[in-house]
Amino acid sequence: MADGHEEKTSIWTEAGIWVVVLAAMALWALAIVKWGVLGLYMPAVISVPIILLILVWISRG
């Protein structure tokens, strides 16, 4: 039963999202190959200040 409120998304929008995700994963894999375990943990370490700023921004309303 369709209610007619389906959102039409462009194939390019969906493809663009997949390209960005795959590129990020490829860069992460290259970092792991180049720097080993440090490359594995790098995204987590880099994301800590970003997540902290987002949490502060959300809590301030």
N, CA, C and O atoms as a Tripos MOL2 file, in Angstrom:
@<TRIPOS>MOLECULE
protein
  244   243    61     0     0
PROTEIN
NO_CHARGES

@<TRIPOS>ATOM
      1 N           0.8300   -1.1750    0.0000 N.3       1 MET1
      2 CA          0.0000    0.0000    0.0000 C.3       1 MET1
      3 C           0.8810    1.2470    0.0000 C.2       1 MET1
      4 O           1.5080    1.5620    1.0110 O.2       1 MET1
      5 N           0.9300    1.9310   -1.0860 N.am      2 ALA2
      6 CA          1.7390    3.1370   -1.1820 C.3       2 ALA2
      7 C           0.8810    4.3500   -0.8920 C.2       2 ALA2
      8 O          -0.2630    4.4420   -1.3360 O.2       2 ALA2
      9 N           1.4500    5.2800   -0.1400 N.am      3 ASP3
     10 CA          0.6980    6.4860    0.1880 C.3       3 ASP3
     11 C           1.0730    7.6670   -0.7000 C.2       3 ASP3
     12 O           0.5380    8.7610   -0.5220 O.2       3 ASP3
     13 N           1.9690    7.4680   -1.6420 N.am      4 GLY4
     14 CA          2.3060    8.5100   -2.5990 C.3       4 GLY4
     15 C           3.2830    9.5520   -2.0820 C.2       4 GLY4
     16 O           3.4630   10.5970   -2.7080 O.2       4 GLY4
     17 N           3.9190    9.2790   -0.9430 N.am      5 HIS5
     18 CA          4.8680   10.2430   -0.3860 C.3       5 HIS5
     19 C           6.3030    9.7540   -0.5170 C.2       5 HIS5
     20 O           7.1530   10.0480    0.3230 O.2       5 HIS5
     21 N           6.5560    9.0140   -1.5680 N.am      6 GLU6
     22 CA          7.8980    8.4970   -1.7780 C.3       6 GLU6
     23 C           8.8010    9.6160   -2.2830 C.2       6 GLU6
     24 O           8.4430   10.3680   -3.1900 O.2       6 GLU6
     25 N           9.9540    9.7040   -1.6860 N.am      7 GLU7
     26 CA         10.8990   10.7410   -2.0870 C.3       7 GLU7
     27 C          11.7220   10.2360   -3.2630 C.2       7 GLU7
     28 O          12.3050    9.1540   -3.2030 O.2       7 GLU7
     29 N          11.7650   11.0060   -4.3050 N.am      8 LYS8
     30 CA         12.5340   10.6410   -5.4890 C.3       8 LYS8
     31 C          13.9740   11.1300   -5.3000 C.2       8 LYS8
     32 O          14.2140   12.3270   -5.1400 O.2       8 LYS8
     33 N          14.9160   10.2060   -5.3190 N.am      9 THR9
     34 CA         16.3160   10.5860   -5.2190 C.3       9 THR9
     35 C          16.9880   10.3170   -6.5510 C.2       9 THR9
     36 O          16.6920    9.3370   -7.2350 O.2       9 THR9
     37 N          17.8750   11.1850   -6.8940 N.am     10 SER10
     38 CA         18.6110   11.0400   -8.1390 C.3      10 SER10
     39 C          19.6300    9.9150   -8.0070 C.2      10 SER10
     40 O          20.1920    9.6960   -6.9340 O.2      10 SER10
     41 N          19.8580    9.2190   -9.0840 N.am     11 ILE11
     42 CA         20.8670    8.1620   -9.0800 C.3      11 ILE11
     43 C          22.2450    8.7550   -8.8230 C.2      11 ILE11
     44 O          23.1100    8.0810   -8.2630 O.2      11 ILE11
     45 N          22.4630   10.0030   -9.2230 N.am     12 TRP12
     46 CA         23.7570   10.6510   -9.0110 C.3      12 TRP12
     47 C          23.9710   10.9790   -7.5480 C.2      12 TRP12
     48 O          25.1020   10.9280   -7.0640 O.2      12 TRP12
     49 N          22.9120   11.3130   -6.8360 N.am     13 THR13
     50 CA         23.0410   11.5920   -5.4130 C.3      13 THR13
     51 C          23.4640   10.3300   -4.6680 C.2      13 THR13
     52 O          24.3810   10.3610   -3.8480 O.2      13 THR13
     53 N          22.7950    9.2310   -4.9580 N.am     14 GLU14
     54 CA         23.1310    7.9740   -4.2970 C.3      14 GLU14
     55 C          24.5250    7.5040   -4.6940 C.2      14 GLU14
     56 O          25.2820    7.0220   -3.8510 O.2      14 GLU14
     57 N          24.8610    7.6390   -5.9540 N.am     15 ALA15
     58 CA         26.1880    7.2350   -6.4170 C.3      15 ALA15
     59 C          27.2670    8.1060   -5.7800 C.2      15 ALA15
     60 O          28.3390    7.6140   -5.4300 O.2      15 ALA15
     61 N          26.9860    9.3920   -5.6300 N.am     16 GLY16
     62 CA         27.9490   10.2970   -5.0070 C.3      16 GLY16
     63 C          28.2410    9.9200   -3.5690 C.2      16 GLY16
     64 O          29.3840    9.9960   -3.1190 O.2      16 GLY16
     65 N          27.2060    9.5110   -2.8440 N.am     17 ILE17
     66 CA         27.3900    9.0850   -1.4580 C.3      17 ILE17
     67 C          28.2850    7.8470   -1.4050 C.2      17 ILE17
     68 O          29.1920    7.7620   -0.5770 O.2      17 ILE17
     69 N          28.0210    6.8900   -2.2940 N.am     18 TRP18
     70 CA         28.8310    5.6750   -2.3210 C.3      18 TRP18
     71 C          30.2730    5.9730   -2.7110 C.2      18 TRP18
     72 O          31.1930    5.3520   -2.1790 O.2      18 TRP18
     73 N          30.4840    6.9060   -3.6240 N.am     19 VAL19
     74 CA         31.8460    7.2640   -4.0310 C.3      19 VAL19
     75 C          32.6120    7.8540   -2.8530 C.2      19 VAL19
     76 O          33.7770    7.5180   -2.6400 O.2      19 VAL19
     77 N          31.9680    8.7270   -2.0910 N.am     20 VAL20
     78 CA         32.6230    9.3390   -0.9300 C.3      20 VAL20
     79 C          32.9480    8.2800    0.1220 C.2      20 VAL20
     80 O          34.0420    8.2810    0.6850 O.2      20 VAL20
     81 N          32.0090    7.3830    0.3870 N.am     21 VAL21
     82 CA         32.2370    6.3240    1.3790 C.3      21 VAL21
     83 C          33.3830    5.4130    0.9450 C.2      21 VAL21
     84 O          34.2590    5.0920    1.7480 O.2      21 VAL21
     85 N          33.3800    4.9980   -0.3110 N.am     22 LEU22
     86 CA         34.4420    4.1160   -0.8010 C.3      22 LEU22
     87 C          35.7990    4.8140   -0.8350 C.2      22 LEU22
     88 O          36.8240    4.1900   -0.5610 O.2      22 LEU22
     89 N          35.8120    6.1070   -1.1700 N.am     23 ALA23
     90 CA         37.0710    6.8540   -1.1700 C.3      23 ALA23
     91 C          37.6270    6.9750    0.2490 C.2      23 ALA23
     92 O          38.8330    6.8390    0.4560 O.2      23 ALA23
     93 N          36.7540    7.2300    1.2280 N.am     24 ALA24
     94 CA         37.2000    7.3190    2.6210 C.3      24 ALA24
     95 C          37.7600    5.9820    3.1010 C.2      24 ALA24
     96 O          38.7770    5.9420    3.7940 O.2      24 ALA24
     97 N          37.0960    4.8950    2.7330 N.am     25 MET25
     98 CA         37.5870    3.5700    3.1320 C.3      25 MET25
     99 C          38.9160    3.2420    2.4520 C.2      25 MET25
    100 O          39.7860    2.6140    3.0560 O.2      25 MET25
    101 N          39.0730    3.6690    1.1930 N.am     26 ALA26
    102 CA         40.3310    3.4290    0.4850 C.3      26 ALA26
    103 C          41.4730    4.2190    1.1220 C.2      26 ALA26
    104 O          42.5800    3.7030    1.2740 O.2      26 ALA26
    105 N          41.2010    5.4680    1.4920 N.am     27 LEU27
    106 CA         42.2300    6.2690    2.1650 C.3      27 LEU27
    107 C          42.6070    5.6690    3.5130 C.2      27 LEU27
    108 O          43.7770    5.6690    3.8960 O.2      27 LEU27
    109 N          41.6100    5.1590    4.2280 N.am     28 TRP28
    110 CA         41.8750    4.5220    5.5100 C.3      28 TRP28
    111 C          42.7360    3.2700    5.3130 C.2      28 TRP28
    112 O          43.6730    3.0290    6.0730 O.2      28 TRP28
    113 N          42.4120    2.4810    4.2920 N.am     29 ALA29
    114 CA         43.1990    1.2790    4.0020 C.3      29 ALA29
    115 C          44.6400    1.6430    3.6420 C.2      29 ALA29
    116 O          45.5780    0.9640    4.0610 O.2      29 ALA29
    117 N          44.8140    2.7070    2.8690 N.am     30 LEU30
    118 CA         46.1730    3.1450    2.5240 C.3      30 LEU30
    119 C          46.9370    3.6070    3.7590 C.2      30 LEU30
    120 O          48.1380    3.3630    3.8760 O.2      30 LEU30
    121 N          46.2400    4.2790    4.6870 N.am     31 ALA31
    122 CA         46.8850    4.7110    5.9260 C.3      31 ALA31
    123 C          47.3150    3.5040    6.7570 C.2      31 ALA31
    124 O          48.3830    3.5170    7.3680 O.2      31 ALA31
    125 N          46.4880    2.4660    6.7780 N.am     32 ILE32
    126 CA         46.8400    1.2520    7.5250 C.3      32 ILE32
    127 C          48.0520    0.5780    6.8940 C.2      32 ILE32
    128 O          48.9420    0.1070    7.6020 O.2      32 ILE32
    129 N          48.0880    0.5310    5.5690 N.am     33 VAL33
    130 CA         49.2230   -0.0890    4.8780 C.3      33 VAL33
    131 C          50.5020    0.7080    5.1270 C.2      33 VAL33
    132 O          51.5650    0.1280    5.3460 O.2      33 VAL33
    133 N          50.3980    2.0270    5.0920 N.am     34 LYS34
    134 CA         51.5870    2.8680    5.2320 C.3      34 LYS34
    135 C          52.0920    2.9400    6.6710 C.2      34 LYS34
    136 O          53.2900    2.7920    6.9130 O.2      34 LYS34
    137 N          51.1750    3.1710    7.6470 N.am     35 TRP35
    138 CA         51.5750    3.4090    9.0260 C.3      35 TRP35
    139 C          51.1910    2.2980    9.9970 C.2      35 TRP35
    140 O          51.4690    2.4210   11.1900 O.2      35 TRP35
    141 N          50.5770    1.2440    9.5440 N.am     36 GLY36
    142 CA         50.2450    0.1110   10.4070 C.3      36 GLY36
    143 C          49.1240    0.4380   11.3850 C.2      36 GLY36
    144 O          48.0990    1.0050   11.0070 O.2      36 GLY36
    145 N          49.3360    0.0700   12.6550 N.am     37 VAL37
    146 CA         48.3090    0.2470   13.6830 C.3      37 VAL37
    147 C          47.9880    1.7270   13.8860 C.2      37 VAL37
    148 O          46.8410    2.0740   14.1650 O.2      37 VAL37
    149 N          48.9710    2.5910   13.7510 N.am     38 LEU38
    150 CA         48.7070    4.0260   13.8960 C.3      38 LEU38
    151 C          47.7070    4.5060   12.8480 C.2      38 LEU38
    152 O          46.8530    5.3430   13.1420 O.2      38 LEU38
    153 N          47.8080    3.9900   11.6490 N.am     39 GLY39
    154 CA         46.8460    4.3300   10.6050 C.3      39 GLY39
    155 C          45.4590    3.7990   10.9040 C.2      39 GLY39
    156 O          44.4590    4.3820   10.4860 O.2      39 GLY39
    157 N          45.3990    2.6900   11.6290 N.am     40 LEU40
    158 CA         44.1110    2.1250   12.0140 C.3      40 LEU40
    159 C          43.3920    3.0260   13.0120 C.2      40 LEU40
    160 O          42.1760    3.1950   12.9330 O.2      40 LEU40
    161 N          44.1410    3.6050   13.9540 N.am     41 TYR41
    162 CA         43.5380    4.4210   15.0090 C.3      41 TYR41
    163 C          43.3850    5.8950   14.6410 C.2      41 TYR41
    164 O          42.6790    6.6330   15.3290 O.2      41 TYR41
    165 N          44.0320    6.3260   13.5760 N.am     42 MET42
    166 CA         44.0280    7.7420   13.2170 C.3      42 MET42
    167 C          42.6340    8.3590   13.0660 C.2      42 MET42
    168 O          42.4230    9.4570   13.5820 O.2      42 MET42
    169 N          41.6710    7.7210   12.3900 N.am     43 PRO43
    170 CA         40.3410    8.3350   12.2750 C.3      43 PRO43
    171 C          39.6660    8.5580   13.6260 C.2      43 PRO43
    172 O          38.9740    9.5590   13.8130 O.2      43 PRO43
    173 N          39.8590    7.6420   14.5630 N.am     44 ALA44
    174 CA         39.2570    7.8080   15.8920 C.3      44 ALA44
    175 C          39.8820    8.9820   16.6310 C.2      44 ALA44
    176 O          39.1750    9.7670   17.2610 O.2      44 ALA44
    177 N          41.1910    9.1050   16.5580 N.am     45 VAL45
    178 CA         41.8780   10.1960   17.2510 C.3      45 VAL45
    179 C          41.5010   11.5440   16.6460 C.2      45 VAL45
    180 O          41.3040   12.5170   17.3740 O.2      45 VAL45
    181 N          41.4010   11.6050   15.3290 N.am     46 ILE46
    182 CA         41.0470   12.8530   14.6570 C.3      46 ILE46
    183 C          39.6030   13.2420   14.9430 C.2      46 ILE46
    184 O          39.2880   14.4300   15.0240 O.2      46 ILE46
    185 N          38.7240   12.2590   15.0950 N.am     47 SER47
    186 CA         37.3020   12.5740   15.2810 C.3      47 SER47
    187 C          36.9570   13.0240   16.6980 C.2      47 SER47
    188 O          35.8800   13.5830   16.9060 O.2      47 SER47
    189 N          37.8350   12.8010   17.6840 N.am     48 VAL48
    190 CA         37.5210   13.1690   19.0720 C.3      48 VAL48
    191 C          37.2160   14.6570   19.2220 C.2      48 VAL48
    192 O          36.1650   14.9820   19.7740 O.2      48 VAL48
    193 N          38.0630   15.5840   18.7670 N.am     49 PRO49
    194 CA         37.7160   17.0030   18.9340 C.3      49 PRO49
    195 C          36.4780   17.4070   18.1440 C.2      49 PRO49
    196 O          35.7200   18.2750   18.5770 O.2      49 PRO49
    197 N          36.2720   16.7850   16.9970 N.am     50 ILE50
    198 CA         35.0950   17.1130   16.1870 C.3      50 ILE50
    199 C          33.8240   16.6980   16.9120 C.2      50 ILE50
    200 O          32.8680   17.4710   16.9740 O.2      50 ILE50
    201 N          33.8010   15.4850   17.4620 N.am     51 ILE51
    202 CA         32.6370   15.0020   18.2020 C.3      51 ILE51
    203 C          32.4170   15.8470   19.4490 C.2      51 ILE51
    204 O          31.2740   16.1460   19.7940 O.2      51 ILE51
    205 N          33.4940   16.2380   20.1340 N.am     52 LEU52
    206 CA         33.3670   17.0870   21.3200 C.3      52 LEU52
    207 C          32.7170   18.4200   20.9700 C.2      52 LEU52
    208 O          31.8290   18.8830   21.6850 O.2      52 LEU52
    209 N          33.1500   19.0370   19.8820 N.am     53 LEU53
    210 CA         32.5450   20.3040   19.4600 C.3      53 LEU53
    211 C          31.0720   20.1300   19.0960 C.2      53 LEU53
    212 O          30.2510   20.9920   19.4070 O.2      53 LEU53
    213 N          30.7370   19.0340   18.4470 N.am     54 ILE54
    214 CA         29.3360   18.7750   18.1010 C.3      54 ILE54
    215 C          28.4970   18.6100   19.3610 C.2      54 ILE54
    216 O          27.3890   19.1410   19.4360 O.2      54 ILE54
    217 N          29.0090   17.8810   20.3550 N.am     55 LEU55
    218 CA         28.2710   17.6960   21.6030 C.3      55 LEU55
    219 C          28.0810   19.0120   22.3510 C.2      55 LEU55
    220 O          27.0080   19.2570   22.9020 O.2      55 LEU55
    221 N          29.1050   19.8570   22.3760 N.am     56 VAL56
    222 CA         28.9710   21.1700   23.0210 C.3      56 VAL56
    223 C          27.9540   22.0110   22.2780 C.2      56 VAL56
    224 O          27.1320   22.6840   22.9000 O.2      56 VAL56
    225 N          27.9990   21.9820   20.9540 N.am     57 TRP57
    226 CA         27.0530   22.7530   20.1430 C.3      57 TRP57
    227 C          25.6210   22.2950   20.3930 C.2      57 TRP57
    228 O          24.7200   23.1250   20.5130 O.2      57 TRP57
    229 N          25.4000   20.9780   20.4730 N.am     58 ILE58
    230 CA         24.0620   20.4460   20.7330 C.3      58 ILE58
    231 C          23.5930   20.8280   22.1290 C.2      58 ILE58
    232 O          22.4310   21.1920   22.3080 O.2      58 ILE58
    233 N          24.4770   20.7520   23.1220 N.am     59 SER59
    234 CA         24.0660   21.0250   24.5000 C.3      59 SER59
    235 C          23.7420   22.4990   24.7280 C.2      59 SER59
    236 O          22.9760   22.8250   25.6350 O.2      59 SER59
    237 N          24.3030   23.3810   23.9300 N.am     60 ARG60
    238 CA         24.0160   24.8090   24.0910 C.3      60 ARG60
    239 C          22.6750   25.1880   23.4870 C.2      60 ARG60
    240 O          22.1880   26.3000   23.6890 O.2      60 ARG60
    241 N          22.0860   24.2720   22.7520 N.am     61 GLY61
    242 CA         20.7310   24.4790   22.2330 C.3      61 GLY61
    243 C          20.7170   25.2570   20.9880 C.2      61 GLY61
    244 O          19.6490   25.5110   20.4320 O.2      61 GLY61
@<TRIPOS>BOND
     1     1     2 1
     2     2     3 1
     3     3     4 2
     4     3     5 am
     5     5     6 1
     6     6     7 1
     7     7     8 2
     8     7     9 am
     9     9    10 1
    10    10    11 1
    11    11    12 2
    12    11    13 am
    13    13    14 1
    14    14    15 1
    15    15    16 2
    16    15    17 am
    17    17    18 1
    18    18    19 1
    19    19    20 2
    20    19    21 am
    21    21    22 1
    22    22    23 1
    23    23    24 2
    24    23    25 am
    25    25    26 1
    26    26    27 1
    27    27    28 2
    28    27    29 am
    29    29    30 1
    30    30    31 1
    31    31    32 2
    32    31    33 am
    33    33    34 1
    34    34    35 1
    35    35    36 2
    36    35    37 am
    37    37    38 1
    38    38    39 1
    39    39    40 2
    40    39    41 am
    41    41    42 1
    42    42    43 1
    43    43    44 2
    44    43    45 am
    45    45    46 1
    46    46    47 1
    47    47    48 2
    48    47    49 am
    49    49    50 1
    50    50    51 1
    51    51    52 2
    52    51    53 am
    53    53    54 1
    54    54    55 1
    55    55    56 2
    56    55    57 am
    57    57    58 1
    58    58    59 1
    59    59    60 2
    60    59    61 am
    61    61    62 1
    62    62    63 1
    63    63    64 2
    64    63    65 am
    65    65    66 1
    66    66    67 1
    67    67    68 2
    68    67    69 am
    69    69    70 1
    70    70    71 1
    71    71    72 2
    72    71    73 am
    73    73    74 1
    74    74    75 1
    75    75    76 2
    76    75    77 am
    77    77    78 1
    78    78    79 1
    79    79    80 2
    80    79    81 am
    81    81    82 1
    82    82    83 1
    83    83    84 2
    84    83    85 am
    85    85    86 1
    86    86    87 1
    87    87    88 2
    88    87    89 am
    89    89    90 1
    90    90    91 1
    91    91    92 2
    92    91    93 am
    93    93    94 1
    94    94    95 1
    95    95    96 2
    96    95    97 am
    97    97    98 1
    98    98    99 1
    99    99   100 2
   100    99   101 am
   101   101   102 1
   102   102   103 1
   103   103   104 2
   104   103   105 am
   105   105   106 1
   106   106   107 1
   107   107   108 2
   108   107   109 am
   109   109   110 1
   110   110   111 1
   111   111   112 2
   112   111   113 am
   113   113   114 1
   114   114   115 1
   115   115   116 2
   116   115   117 am
   117   117   118 1
   118   118   119 1
   119   119   120 2
   120   119   121 am
   121   121   122 1
   122   122   123 1
   123   123   124 2
   124   123   125 am
   125   125   126 1
   126   126   127 1
   127   127   128 2
   128   127   129 am
   129   129   130 1
   130   130   131 1
   131   131   132 2
   132   131   133 am
   133   133   134 1
   134   134   135 1
   135   135   136 2
   136   135   137 am
   137   137   138 1
   138   138   139 1
   139   139   140 2
   140   139   141 am
   141   141   142 1
   142   142   143 1
   143   143   144 2
   144   143   145 am
   145   145   146 1
   146   146   147 1
   147   147   148 2
   148   147   149 am
   149   149   150 1
   150   150   151 1
   151   151   152 2
   152   151   153 am
   153   153   154 1
   154   154   155 1
   155   155   156 2
   156   155   157 am
   157   157   158 1
   158   158   159 1
   159   159   160 2
   160   159   161 am
   161   161   162 1
   162   162   163 1
   163   163   164 2
   164   163   165 am
   165   165   166 1
   166   166   167 1
   167   167   168 2
   168   167   169 am
   169   169   170 1
   170   170   171 1
   171   171   172 2
   172   171   173 am
   173   173   174 1
   174   174   175 1
   175   175   176 2
   176   175   177 am
   177   177   178 1
   178   178   179 1
   179   179   180 2
   180   179   181 am
   181   181   182 1
   182   182   183 1
   183   183   184 2
   184   183   185 am
   185   185   186 1
   186   186   187 1
   187   187   188 2
   188   187   189 am
   189   189   190 1
   190   190   191 1
   191   191   192 2
   192   191   193 am
   193   193   194 1
   194   194   195 1
   195   195   196 2
   196   195   197 am
   197   197   198 1
   198   198   199 1
   199   199   200 2
   200   199   201 am
   201   201   202 1
   202   202   203 1
   203   203   204 2
   204   203   205 am
   205   205   206 1
   206   206   207 1
   207   207   208 2
   208   207   209 am
   209   209   210 1
   210   210   211 1
   211   211   212 2
   212   211   213 am
   213   213   214 1
   214   214   215 1
   215   215   216 2
   216   215   217 am
   217   217   218 1
   218   218   219 1
   219   219   220 2
   220   219   221 am
   221   221   222 1
   222   222   223 1
   223   223   224 2
   224   223   225 am
   225   225   226 1
   226   226   227 1
   227   227   228 2
   228   227   229 am
   229   229   230 1
   230   230   231 1
   231   231   232 2
   232   231   233 am
   233   233   234 1
   234   234   235 1
   235   235   236 2
   236   235   237 am
   237   237   238 1
   238   238   239 1
   239   239   240 2
   240   239   241 am
   241   241   242 1
   242   242   243 1
   243   243   244 2
@<TRIPOS>SUBSTRUCTURE
     1 MET1         2 RESIDUE 1 A MET
     2 ALA2         6 RESIDUE 1 A ALA
     3 ASP3        10 RESIDUE 1 A ASP
     4 GLY4        14 RESIDUE 1 A GLY
     5 HIS5        18 RESIDUE 1 A HIS
     6 GLU6        22 RESIDUE 1 A GLU
     7 GLU7        26 RESIDUE 1 A GLU
     8 LYS8        30 RESIDUE 1 A LYS
     9 THR9        34 RESIDUE 1 A THR
    10 SER10       38 RESIDUE 1 A SER
    11 ILE11       42 RESIDUE 1 A ILE
    12 TRP12       46 RESIDUE 1 A TRP
    13 THR13       50 RESIDUE 1 A THR
    14 GLU14       54 RESIDUE 1 A GLU
    15 ALA15       58 RESIDUE 1 A ALA
    16 GLY16       62 RESIDUE 1 A GLY
    17 ILE17       66 RESIDUE 1 A ILE
    18 TRP18       70 RESIDUE 1 A TRP
    19 VAL19       74 RESIDUE 1 A VAL
    20 VAL20       78 RESIDUE 1 A VAL
    21 VAL21       82 RESIDUE 1 A VAL
    22 LEU22       86 RESIDUE 1 A LEU
    23 ALA23       90 RESIDUE 1 A ALA
    24 ALA24       94 RESIDUE 1 A ALA
    25 MET25       98 RESIDUE 1 A MET
    26 ALA26      102 RESIDUE 1 A ALA
    27 LEU27      106 RESIDUE 1 A LEU
    28 TRP28      110 RESIDUE 1 A TRP
    29 ALA29      114 RESIDUE 1 A ALA
    30 LEU30      118 RESIDUE 1 A LEU
    31 ALA31      122 RESIDUE 1 A ALA
    32 ILE32      126 RESIDUE 1 A ILE
    33 VAL33      130 RESIDUE 1 A VAL
    34 LYS34      134 RESIDUE 1 A LYS
    35 TRP35      138 RESIDUE 1 A TRP
    36 GLY36      142 RESIDUE 1 A GLY
    37 VAL37      146 RESIDUE 1 A VAL
    38 LEU38      150 RESIDUE 1 A LEU
    39 GLY39      154 RESIDUE 1 A GLY
    40 LEU40      158 RESIDUE 1 A LEU
    41 TYR41      162 RESIDUE 1 A TYR
    42 MET42      166 RESIDUE 1 A MET
    43 PRO43      170 RESIDUE 1 A PRO
    44 ALA44      174 RESIDUE 1 A ALA
    45 VAL45      178 RESIDUE 1 A VAL
    46 ILE46      182 RESIDUE 1 A ILE
    47 SER47      186 RESIDUE 1 A SER
    48 VAL48      190 RESIDUE 1 A VAL
    49 PRO49      194 RESIDUE 1 A PRO
    50 ILE50      198 RESIDUE 1 A ILE
    51 ILE51      202 RESIDUE 1 A ILE
    52 LEU52      206 RESIDUE 1 A LEU
    53 LEU53      210 RESIDUE 1 A LEU
    54 ILE54      214 RESIDUE 1 A ILE
    55 LEU55      218 RESIDUE 1 A LEU
    56 VAL56      222 RESIDUE 1 A VAL
    57 TRP57      226 RESIDUE 1 A TRP
    58 ILE58      230 RESIDUE 1 A ILE
    59 SER59      234 RESIDUE 1 A SER
    60 ARG60      238 RESIDUE 1 A ARG
    61 GLY61      242 RESIDUE 1 A GLY
